[in-house]
């Protein structure tokens, strides 16, 4: 296990042990930490106000900036759990319910303490308008979570749903990683932190890109980034001894990089040379390497131990790591991230709107996507089962 994962896992265990074994939690909150919570609460309110027209109603009660600071603070100071939560409730009473639900799910060892945490005296003396707004927010969140009123629109059937959209676990979607998640507590920390970053940064950028970018331009940029990954595909085709596929990949790259104007146009496909994907995780699978444990990596998101190794090797195989400076490379990767995120807007919105257990359904979706990538004979079925595992 990487050193940083081991260290964070130990910290997560410390949080759990402190909650179970600690009879009394320290109540003195450092002034600097209280100020960070206050600043995050205010930034979150300003962010919500600025994006009120594009944030859906279900997520308007959540203060992502505050949630990120609170999660970080609990990780660093598990003995101050009660004080951190009381200060967060005092600074943002309107986000009390959504914050409690998030923290309770991420730190199950503190669940009982969370339910028992009283409101601070200052919070209970809030102005009537603040109390009224807080109760209205709680009612809105409760109504949004109530099963009869959960969805604004019915869930599209499996036949109507695009092939790369998730099949939720309550629909029978297979989660082949459920029994490979021994680091679930730690994974949830990264999962919700990634979610906060997506909510604050990548989702607004992706929606803005969709709004201003014509469909043809978006498709062209997607093809261009696919073309840039051709050297990785070519190397893995060779490592898998699939020489015909390697020849196709090389030909596609040569044709589309020249005649296709750096890959903006897929001229090779018009000539009968269809594209495909290959990565080092697939190469390891080709040689019989199993998934390993399920991981949620910072920024990279859901993967497995095998595929995490594959990400590292693929980065070494990527010519962009050799010939482009760091600043340009990071800018290119950021742009590619926005383009990829735009393609997932509808699928992610569907999952958020219809999921009863977001973490579990994202894990299941990750398994379903990887099955289709690893097993070429896999066909779309009501319940995704592609391999005889």
Secondary structure as UniProt FT lines:
FT   HELIX           3..21
FT   HELIX           31..50
FT   TURN            51..54
FT   HELIX           57..59
FT   TURN            60..61
FT   HELIX           64..76
FT   HELIX           78..80
FT   HELIX           81..91
FT   HELIX           93..95
FT   HELIX           96..106
FT   HELIX           108..110
FT   HELIX           111..116
FT   HELIX           121..124
FT   HELIX           128..145
FT   HELIX           147..149
FT   TURN            158..160
FT   TURN            163..164
FT   HELIX           169..171
FT   TURN            176..177
FT   HELIX           178..180
FT   TURN            182..183
FT   HELIX           184..197
FT   HELIX           198..202
FT   HELIX           203..212
FT   HELIX           215..228
FT   HELIX           230..239
FT   TURN            240..241
FT   HELIX           243..258
FT   TURN            259..264
FT   HELIX           267..270
FT   TURN            271..272
FT   HELIX           280..286
FT   TURN            287..288
FT   STRAND          294..297
FT   TURN            298..300
FT   STRAND          301..304
FT   HELIX           305..317
FT   HELIX           320..323
FT   HELIX           326..343
FT   HELIX           345..354
FT   HELIX           358..374
FT   TURN            376..377
//
